[in-house]
């Protein structure tokens, strides 16, 4: 009878999944029961116009999980193990749809497009024609404009993938949306593998010459969302060079060496070791020119949190990565469980093409033509040391 009771209890826990152990902040204080890889669909809320937003929670067999919503194809939760197998939610965000939809927020977990990062003065020239975009960052366009891909509703499709649970999100950006030319069909596929990798695969096609730069803007706190800051994290970035910027964070067009500057993370270094040397902007918000051949999957960065024991490796096919140290969080924005998000409370490693590339012919091109197919891949792999 005792054995039979234990078997019944085990079956019950496996059916419930790791969310049964979640707290109000989205953290999982216990090691989740072993389970089959799967995707669970649910309703996340409704927009003011009545549009229903869906959530898709991906589970692997080791108890890790990732939740993505159709609003902005946004990653809202990512539970991975730390020391002693303890699960924790390592991305910043909100508990409900209102947090993502009510007013401006710093793009927590969102898919960014049509053009990630900045375009100077909200304009660029393509095929001899000048295009004008809405400006939402001083005189410049940031992350796709006033209503970028992060505020659009995407269509979702659960996929059957050999290497893990997967969902593809698709969005059609019409010709002229936010000033960009061409009907652009964009997709991002999230896959959670059994080796605790969150794989993001981006695709895009157009019917008219355009520019495209897709990325994800997750804010990672490896100790758990809202737990301390990142200054003790040990960071390695696989880049000898970076793109210097002016006072508006627009690239000058130069490509300079990081050696001998506070931007040098070729040797693993604590993020806080030289951050005070960047007083002009208050921390890190820089685009790195990754070593290796763009288009090939290679290590971009590695970050380790001594407190939780979690290490995150970032692999990408993109030519650059924007390292942002959450310098604009100031404690006024409250997220999961009412936690106030503080300055240096997360690290962003946004794999991408360079900022303002359409206005710099010497940068890798972001142009996409009809008949061509844009594809990129980024992997966030989680380990415990």
N, C-alpha and C positions, 0 to 999 in steps of 0.2 A: 504493500500500500504506500509506503514511503517513497519507493522508487517511482511508482506510477504518478504520485503527486508531483515529484520533481520534474518528470517528463511533461506533464500538463502545464506546469508553471513556465518551463522553458519555451514550449510552443506558444504560450500566451505572450511572453516578452518578445519573441521573434516577430510575431504578427503585429505587435504594436510599433516596433521599430524604435530608433534612437530618439525620436521626438518626445517619447513618453518621459524621458529623463531631462528634457529641456527646461530651463528656468525662464523667467519672464524676459531676461535679456538675451535669450537665444543661445545660451551656453549649455553645454552638456557636461555636468560634473562627474558623470559616471562613464565607464567604458561601455559602448553600445554592444548589444548582442550581435553575434555573427548572423548574417542574413544574405539573401540573394540580391544581386544588383538589380535595381528597378527604378522606375520613375513614378512618382505619385502626383497627380494633377489635383488642384484645388482652386477655389475662388479666393482671391486676395483682397477684393473690394471693388467698388464702382466709382468711376469718375463722375464729376458733377453732371455730365450730360447723359449719365446712365450706362456708359460703356463699361462692361464687365472686364476686370483685369484678372488674369489667371496666374497661378503660381505652379511651377514644376519643380519638385524636389527630387534630386538625383541621389541615389544611395549606391555605395559600393559594398562589397562583401566584408570589408574590414571595419564598417561602422561609420565611415566618413560620409558626409552629405553636403550637397550644395543646392540652394534654393534660388531660382531665377524667375522673374515675373515678366509678363508681356509688356508692361509699361517700361519702355526704354531698353528691353532685353537686359534687365538689370539684375546683377548678382546681389541678393539681399542677405544671404547667410552662407557661411562656409565653415563646416565643423570638421576639424582634423585633430589627430591625437598629438599630445605633448608628452611630458615626462610621465612615466608610470601608466601610459595609455590613456591619460585624462583627456577627454574631448573638450574642445573650446571653439567658439565662433570667432574667427580671425579677421572678419571684415566689418567695417563700420557701415551703419545704415539706420533704418527706422523699423519700428514694429508694424507699421500699417501704411496703407497707400497714401493717406493724407500727408504723411511726412515727405513722401517723394513728389507729391503733386502740388502742395501748398507753398507757393512762392519759391524763390531761388534757393538752391542748396548746392554744395560743392560736388555734384555729379557722382555721389556715392554709388559705386558698383555699376554704373551705366555703360552701355555701348555708345561710343562717341562717333558722330559723323554729321554731315557728309565729310567734313574735314576736321579731324582732331587737332588740337592746339590752335595757334594763332595765325591769322592772315592779316598782314599789315594794311591799315587804313580801309579794311573791308573791301578790297578790290584786287583783281588779278586780270591778266590778259591771256586769252587763249585763242589761237587761230586768228590773231589780229583784232579780236573783239574784246573790249573791256567789260568785265562783269562786276556789278556792285552788290555787296552783301550787307545785311543789317549788322551794325556794330553794337557789340554788347560787352566790350572790355576796353573802356576808353574809346579811342579812335579805331580800335581793331575789332576783328571778328574772332571769337573764341569758341572752340568746340562746336562748330556748325551753325552758330547764329542764335537768334532769339528763341527759336523752337527747333532745336537740333534733334538728332535721332534719340537722345536720352529722354525726350518728352513725347515720343511717338508711340503708338500702340502697334506692336509687332504680332504676327501670326506665328503660332508654335506648332511643331510636329514632333512627336516622340519617335525616335529612331531606334532601330535594332543594330547595335554596333558590337563587334566582337570584343573590343577592349574595354567596355564599360557602359554604364547608363548614359544616354545621350538625348538631347533635344535640340532641334534646329529652329531658330527664330528668323523670320523673313519680313522685310519691309520694302515697299515700293515708294521711293522718293520721286515725286513727279517733277517734270521739267519746270524750272523756275522756282522750286521750293527753296526758300531762304536765299534766292538769287542764283543758285547753281544751275547750270544747263543740263538738259537731258533727263529722261526717265531712267533712274538708277534702281535696279533691283539688288538689294543687299541682304546678306544672310550671315548669321553667326551661329555656329554649332558648339554647344557646351557638352563636353564629355568628361565624366568622372571615372577614372580608371581604378583598378584594384591595387595599383601601386601608389595611390594617393596623389595622382596627377589631375589637375583641372586643365583640360585641353580646350583651347578656343581656336576654332577654324573660321576664318572670314572669307567670304566670296562676294563678288560684285560684277555686274554687267550693265552696260548702258546702250542707249540707242542714239547717243549724240556725244561728241567729244566733251569730256568733263574732267574734273579732278576729284580724287577720293583719297581719304586717309582715315581708316577705321582703327579704333583701339578700344580698350576697356579701362575704366577709371576707378578701379577698386582701391580702397584705402585699407591697407593691411596693418593690423596690430596683432603680432604673433603671441602676445601674452593673453589675448582675448579682448573683444571689443570694449573700449573704454578703460582698459587696464594699463595705467602708466603711460610712459612715452617711449620713443624709439631711440633716444640718445645713446643708450648702451648697446644697441644692436651693432653687430659686426657686419660690415657691408663690403662686398667685392663687386666691382663693375668691370666687365670685360671690354674696356674702351681706352684707347690711348689718347683720343681726341674728343673735343666737344665743339658746339657751335656758340661762340660768344654772342651776346645780345646787347641791345641798347636799353635805355631806361624804361622802355615800354615792353621789354622782354621779347622784342623782335630781333631775329638774327641779323647780324651785320653782313653776313655772307662769308665771313672768314671761317676757317676750320683750324682751331688751335690745339696745342698739346695740353693735356691735363697735368703733366709732370711738373712738380714744384708748386702746384696750386692746391687750394682746399678741395678741389674737385677730383683729386687723384685717389681713386679707390682700387688701383691695380694691385696693391697689397691690402688684404683685408684690414679694415680700420673701423673703429667705433664712429658712428655717425656724429656724435657730439664732440669728437676730438678737435675739429677745426671749424665747427659751425659758427662760432663767434667771429670768424674772419669774414663772414658774408653779411656784414651789417647793412649793406646797401639794400638788400631785399629781405633780410631776416632769416635766411636759411637757404635750403636747396630748392631750386626750381629750374633745372638745367637739362638740356638735351645732349645726350652722349652719342658719339659716332661709334657704333659697335665694331669691334674687330671681326674679321672674317667676311665672307662673301654674302651680301644681301641675297635673300632667296633661299639660303641654306639654313637649316635649323641648327642653332648653336647656342651655347651658354651666353646669356646676356648679363646676368647678375646672380649673386647669392647673398642672402641675408640671414643672420643667425641671432636668435634671442636667447641669451644665457639664462634668463629667468624661467622661461617655459620649456627650454630645450628644443623648441621648434626651429627648423631651418627651412627656408624657401629658396628653391632654385628657379630661375626664370630662363626659359629657352624661347627663341623666336627666330623667324625668318626675316624680320623687319630690319631696316638699316640703323634704327636708332631706338633709344629708350629715354623717356623723360623721368628723371628722378626728382620727386616732389616730396618735401618733408612736412607737409600739412601746415605750412607757415601761416595760413589765413584762418585756421580754426582758432577760436579765442574763448571758448567756454560758453558762448551765448547760444550755440546750437545744441539741442538735446536730442539724443537718439534712442537706441534700444534701452528699454527699461528706465528711461528718463535720465540716462547718463549724459553729462555735459562733455562734449568733445573739445579737448584742449589742444593748444599749439603743440606741435611735434607729437600728436597722439596717434600718428599712423605714418606709414610709408607707402607712396605710390610709385610703381615702376611701370610706366605706360609705354609699351612697345609700339613703335610708330615710324612713319616717315618724319623728316625734320619739319619744324615749324616754318610756315611761310614759304614752303618749297615752290609753289607756283610763281613766286616772284624772285626766285634764285635759280637761274639755269645751271649753276654748278652743283646744286644739290640733286640727289636721286629723284627722278621724275615721279610725280603723282598723277600724271595724265592717264586717262583711260579712254579708249576709242571703241566705237562699235565693232563687234566681232572679237574683241579682246576680253580676257577673263582675269579679273583681279583675284588673287588668293594669297592669304598669309596665315601663319599659324603661330600661336603662342602657348606655352605650357608653363603652368605654375605647379611645381613639384614640391611636396611637403615631406620632410624627413624629421627624425628625432635623434638628437645627439646626446 
